[in-house]
Amino acid sequence: MKDLYQGQRAMRSMRRQAMQRGVIAVLDIGTSKIACLVLQFDGPSQFRETDGVGPMAGQSNFRVIGTATTRARGMRYGEIEVMAETERAIRTVIQSAQKVAGVRVDHVIAAISGARPASYGLAGEITLPAGKVGEGDVARVLAACEVPDFGRGREVLHAQPVNFALDGRSGLSDPRDQSGGRLACDMHVLTIDGDAASNLVHCIRRCDMELAGVASASYAAGLAALVEDEQELGAACIDLGGGTTGVSVFIKKHMIFADAVRFGGELITQDIAKGLRVSHAVAERLKTLHGGLEATGRDDREMIELGGETGDWETDRRAVSRADLIGIMRPRVEEILEKVGEILDAAGFDCMPSRQIVLTGGGSQIPGLDQLAARMLGQNVRIGRPLRIQGLPHNATAPGFSSAIGLALLTAHPQDEWWDFDMPAEHYPARSLRRAYRWFRHNW
């Protein structure tokens, strides 16, 4: 447990040092694309009128000075499959972002989208000998949370206190300096596959970068795509990526549940390629330019010349209607939404005060997705674009950049986690989280 605690604190310290130097990079490693944003921390009073964006709440202390994207290589289901290819892609995107920014970046914070995430809700309670909550008492109540056996090879990615109760008064976000006799805490723990996490750490280190933090891509996408009221009243963010579809549930401005299904936009592209007997590149272009989910009578008459898409009129003179293309795409999208519905049911989403669903990610741009999702998941569905942050170019404001932008927001304003509190050695739990984070011992 001490290895975990010290490893996470070392990463947090590394992040603070990078922010003090003024520059840090965030890296969103997905199945279909890798995005890198270089952030410069100027302080709350530093703004440039040429950016066209004024100071926004919680975003006034940094701006984006470099942006780059590249096609992901060596990735499958949000996990590294071929280390050398992924390393080459990460090097390419980081070098491109550094060139745009005009500075060298040594520290990076990464988002991981796959690795089979699983959520756990933990609870702990202690007696307050001083009759008042101090910093050490918060650390003790977090350590008192009994943690189940996560299973072999599972590692903890997030361990966030989401609620405190003092003598039965629940709903406290920060109980410090308040009087009481007993302090209770609810903590959300998100675990992932340890091998996938180790591969990510190793790959980034091979790129000559210092890893200053790892976060869930679903968590980051929710921070960027959900507005403040949605995070407060209860909402689910569905991040439709290339290889995975991430689901995160927020309430009281805390993530209380996260999961992912191993279905994404790449499967839709493969269905089109197999159904129309075209290459993967042509199938992706057909999905992007002509795809949809709601067929009308006009779509039966709208013909797509496949030879025009491939540029080979001599050998491929076929034409398909847009209705045929929609007929290939819709069953796979329905399957993805059914899987998402099962996750939301398991999370108890129906019991929330506001059952808002926000679709984001590159796959959310398919025309008609919001109407189909409203019929299958609930009426309160909208497409979520990420928040605008200072210095962000227009081509990086699409829903596909929600995870990267959310990671930038999380970097500037990290949520308190278990390892942010100073914990005396005698308060390390005897068995609670002893098995977690073993990979930190080998990588830090």
N, C-alpha and C positions, 0 to 999 in steps of 0.2 A: 504493500500500500504506500509505503514511503517513497518507493521508486516512482510510482504513478504521480503522487502529489508533487514531488520535486521536479519531475519531468514537465508537467503542465505549468508549474510556476516558472520554470526556465523559459518556456515558450512565451508566456505572458510578459516576462521581463525582456525577452528579445524583441517582442512587438513594441513595447514602450520605448526601448532604445532606438528602434528604427523610426518611430514617430518623432522622437526628439531630434533625430538627425534630419527629419523632414520628408523622407521619401520611403514608401513601401509599395509593394505590388500585391495584387490579389489575382488569383488564378482559378478560373472555373474550368475544370477538366471534365468534359462531357463525352458522350459516345460519338456524337457527330461533329462537334466543334470544340475548340479550346479557346477561351477568351482570357485576355490579360489586361488589367487596368493598372496604371501607375498612378498612385495617389501622392499628392504633395500637401503636407500639413502646414498651412500658413498662419494659423491662429484665427480667432473669430472675427477680427477686424480687417482681414485681407480679402478684398474682392476686386475683381477686374470688371469694369463696365462692358468691356468687349465680350465677356461671356454671355451677356444678355440674361443672366439669372441673378436675382437678388438673394440675400441671405434667407434660408429656409430653416424652419425649426429643426434643430438637431443635426443640421448639415453644414453649419457655417464655418467649421474649422478645417475643411479640406476641399480640394478640387482635383479633378482628373486632368493630368497633363500628358498622358500617353495611353493609347488604346490600340489593340491589335487582336486579330482573330485568325485562326487557321483551321483547316480541316483536321479533325482528330484522326490519329492513326494508332493502330495497335490497341484499340479500346473495344470492349464488348460489355453490354449491360452496365455501363458506368464503371467498369473495373479494367485494370490493365491486363491485357492478354499477351502482347508482345512488347517487352520492356524497351528494346532498342528503338522501335518505331515511335513509341510514346515519348521517349526521351528526346528524339529528334524533333518531334512536333512541339514539345514544350520549349526546347531551346529556340526554335524558330519564332514562336509567338512572343517569348520574353525579349529576345533580341530586337524584334520589330517594335515592341512597345517602348523599349529603352531608346531606340533610335528616334521615335516620334517625340518622346519626352526630353531627349537630349541629356539624360542623366543615367548613371549606372545604379542599378538596384541590386542589393545583396540579400534582402529578406523578402519572403513571399508567404502569403496566407492562402491556403488552398481549400477548395470545396470538393467534396466527394459525393457523388450522386448514387452510386450503387452500393455494393457491400451488404445487401440484405439487412436494412435497419430494423430495429425492434425497440418498442417503447415499454418502459416500466414506470409505474407510480409507486413511490416509496414514502414512508411516513416515519417520523421519529419524535420523541418527546423527552424533555429533561426538566429537572427542578432547578429553579434559580435561587442559589443560596443568598445572593446579595439583594434579592427582591427587585432587581433592575437588570435589563438586558444589556450586556456588553458585547464587544466584538468577539471575545472568546466564547461567549454563550452561543452565539450563532454558529460558530465552528463546531461546538460540542453537539448541538442538536442535529446538525447535518451529519456528523459522524455517527450519531445514534440511529440513523435510518438503517433498518434491517434490509439487506440486499439479498435477493434469491440467487441461486446458481444460474448464471446466464447461459451456461452450456460451454462445451469445449470450444476453444478458439474464438470466443466472443470477447470484444473489447469495448470499453466505454468511450463514446465520442463526446457526449454532453451530459453534465450532471448539474441541473439548474434548480435552485429552490423557487417554487412557483407560488407558495402561499405559506404564511406564518399565522399561528393562532396563539394568543396570549391570554391565559385564563379563560379559554372558551371564546374569546373575541377573534373571529376568523377574518380573513380577507386583508391581512396586513402585508404590505409589500416590503416594509423595512421596520422591524420591531426594535431596532437599537435605541437605547436610552429611554425606553418605556418601562413603566413599573408593572410588576406582576410576579406570580409565584411559579407558574409552569409555562414553558414555551414548547409549542409543537410546530412541526414543519412538514410540508408536503414537497417532495422533490421529484422532478421528472428526469429519468435517466434514459439516454438513447444509446443503444449498443449497435455495433456493426461487426462484420466479419474481420477478424484480426489479420488474416493473410492479405486481404485487399488493402487494409490500412498500411501494413508493412511495405507492400509493393509501392504504394504511393509515396511514402516517406523515402524509400530507397531511390525511386526514380527522380524525385526532386533534388535529392542530394547529389545524384550523378550529373545533374545539370549545373552544379557549382552554385547552388542557392541554399540559403539557410531557411529552414521551415520555421515560421514564427506562429503557426497555428493551423488547425484543421477544423472545418465546420461542415455540417450537413448542407447539401445543396437545396434540399427541400425547405430547411429552416431559413436559409438565406433568401430563397425565392419568396417566401411568405413575408419576410421583412420588407421586401421591395414592392410587392404587388398589392398587399393589403393596406388600406388606409387605416388611420388611427382608430376610428369608430369600429371597424371590422375586427381589429385586433382586440379591442376592449370587450365587445359584446359577444364575440364568438364567430369564427369563420374558418373555412377550410380552404387552403390554397392547393390547387392541383397543378403541378408543374409537368407538362407534357414535353419530355425531352426526346432525344433520338433513340436511346436504348432503354430508358426506364421512365416511368411516370411516378413522380414523387408526390406524396400526400402529407401535408402538415396541418394540424389543427391548432388554432390560437384562441385564447380567451384571457381576459384581464392582462393583455399585452404580453402573455407568456405562451410559448409553445408547450402544449401538454400532450401531444401525440404526433408521431411521424412514422411513416412506412413508405414502401415503394413496391410497385409491380414491375416485373421485367418485360414490359411491353412498351413500345414507343413508336415514334415516327418511322424508324428504320424498318419495322415490320410492315407498315403500310406501303413503304416503297418497295419492299421485296414482293408483296402481294401483287402490286402493279406490274413489276418486272416479270413475274411468273405468269400472270394472267394474260398479259399482252405480248409476251415473248420479246421483250426489249431489254436493253442493257440497264444496269442500275442507274447510271447517270441520266439516261432518257426517262426512266421511271420517276426519278426525283424531280426532273423538270416538268413532267406531266402533272405530278402532284402539286407542285408549286404554282404553276401557271393556270391549270385547268381544273384542279381538284375541287371537291365539294362534297357535301353530305345530304343535301336536299335537292332531289331531282324534280324538275318541272317538265311540262310538255315541250317547252322550248329546247330543253337539253337533248331530247330525242333527235332534233333536227340539227343541232350544233355538232358538226363533224370535226374531228381533230386528225389532220394528216400526219401519220407517224413518220412518213418520209421527210416531212418538213421539220419534225422535231430532231431527227437523227442527222439531217443534212444529206441523206443518201436517197435521192429520188429514183435512182436506177434500180436498186435492189429491193426497196421497201416502199411499195405504193399503197399500203393499207391505210384505212381510215377507220376510226372508232368514234362513236358518239360520246358526248360528255356524260350522258346517262349511263353508258357502260362503265366509264371510269368511276362514276359515283357508286355504281353497284359493286365494284371491287373494293372501294375504300370503306364504305359504310359498315359492313360486317365486322371488320377489324376494329374500327373506332368504337362500335357498340360493345365489343368484347372488352376493350380497355376500360370503358366506362362502367361495365358490369363489375370488373375487378375493383375499380375505385369505390363503387357503391358498397361492396362487401367490406372494404377497409373502413369506410365511414360508419357502417353499421357496427363493426367490432369496436370502434372508438366511442360509441354512444353519441354520435353527432346529433341524432334526433332530439336529444335532451337539452340541447343548448338553447339559450334565449333567442339568439339570432342565427338562423341556419343559412348564412350566406356562403356561397361557393364561388371562388374566383379561379378562373382558368388562366394560366400563364405558360410560358415556355414556347419554344418554336412551333410545336404541334398545335398550339391553341389558335393559330392563324388560319386554320382550315375553315373555309366559309361554311356556315351552318352548324358549327360545333356547339355554339352556345345554345341554340334552339334544341338540338338533340340532347345535350346534357341537362337542360331544364326539364325535359320530359322524363329522363331516366333517373335523375338525381334529386330534383327539387326545382321549385320555381325561381328561387333567388340565385340566379347564375349570371355572372358577367365575365367579360374578358378583361384581365388585369394587365396593364402596362406598368413597367417599373417606374418608381419615383424619379423625377428629374434631379440630378445632382450637378453641382457646379463644374463646368468645364467638359461635360460629357458631350461628345459629338452626336449629331442627329442619327447617324447610322448605328449607334449603340443604344438607342432608346426603344427598340422593338422588344416584345415579350420574351424573345429568346435570350435576352441579356438580364433577365430578372435575377438569376442566381449570382451573376458577377456583381451587379449593382448592390444586391442585398449583402453580399460579402464585404463590399466597401463600407456600407453603413454599419455592419457588425464590427468591422475593424476600428472605425472611429468611435463607436459607442458600444463596447462589448457588454453583454449581459453578465451579471454576477454568476459565477459557477462555484462549485464546491471548493476548488483549489485556489480561489481568490482570497480565502480567509486564512489567516495565520493560525495554524493548528499545532499545539504542543505535541511532542512526541508521544506522551502517554495517552493522548486522545485518539491515536490511530485505531480504528476498529479492529478487533481481533480477527474477524473472519469476513466482514461485510464485503469490502471491495478488494480483498487481498489478491484475488486472481485476475483482477482487471488491469488493463494497460500494461501487460508484460512486455509488449513490443516497445514501449518507451525505454525500457531498460537496455534494449539492444540498439536503439537508434539515437539515444541522446547521451 
